[in-house]
Amino acid sequence: MTPIIDWHCDTILKIHNEGTDSNLKNNPFHIDIDKMKQGGIAAQFFAVFVKLEQNPDPFSKFIQITDRFFAELDDNRDTIGFARSFEDLEENTRQDLISAFLTIEEGEVIAGDPDKLEQAYARGVRLITLTWNYENSIGYPNFHWEYQSKGLKPAGCELVERMNDLGIVIDVSHLSDGGFEDVAALSKQPFVASHSNARAESNHYRNLTDSMIRKLADAGGIMGLNFCPAFLNGTEAATLQDMVRHLAHIKNIGGTEVAAFGSDFDGIQGDLGVKTAADYPELISAMRQAGFTGHEIDLVSSENARRVIREVLT
């Protein structure tokens, strides 16, 4: 089975919100351990999403959610292992464990505070999505095109440098086009768009232009295909063919080395082409039928991700 690395899901927030009624081992969501094993998931990036208007102290909320994350990993330590580095990923693979990486979705969790960034790093955070759908102290989101041309704020420019120094992946999904350009100019490390698609294929503000795809590729970064129908075709239903069409466009514009998976599972709705993590083999089969070679499928599925993890996560 083709090993999969998925750069973004919101599963841990759903489990946290459900309390004791849900767990990571087996649940009705898009992702649980049983589904990941069926789908061939080698590593999953778990986002801690904090909605600012509901949480006046977002860092405390981050701690609460990560407490639940670590409790779930402990309960399932025979099948899933925490990962902070490429070496951890390799060791988990040797032990036949799924690797779980911890990320933050909404950079305001650290609020431009170097101490909070250090604390998040010490807790194991290895990727931060700089914005969600609101302006924050870092920069502006691509939300209804409202902030499209606005770039990073001074605190955001400083954050890019600090994340480079620490070894935290910079994630530009949700970030304004202007913010993307600033990250591309400032970052000395490869950066990612963890869950974004091609704007030329679906004109959604969360997707990347061809120019952005090229700049991401030139920086050695990757973009994770988002499974959300709205990002794939602008409707509430998507097909495997929609997904492969975006991947083919990304390949044609930036090369196969820039493409990856970032499902956004448990953060999206609609009729999905890949219903759950268990169904990844259907996408691999559709890629093969569309003419992707075995080597290209390996790159998109995990090897591109492994390269970025190896280069950035020190």
ABEGO torsion letter per residue (X at the ends): XBBBBBABBAAAAAAAAAEAABBAABBABABBAAAAAAAGBABBBBBBBBBAAABABAAAAAAAAAAAAAAAAAAAAAABBBBABAAAAAAAAAAGBBBBBBBBBGAAAAGGBAAAAAAAAAAGBABBBABBABBBAAEBBBBGGAAAABBBBAAAAAAAAAAAAAGBBBBABGBBAAAAAAAAAABABBBBBABBBBAAABBBAABBBAAAAAAAAAAGBBBBBBABAAAAAGBABBBAAAAAAAAAAAAAAAEAAABBBBAGBGABBEBBABABAAAAAAAAAAAAAAGBBAAAAAAAAAAAAAAAAAAABX
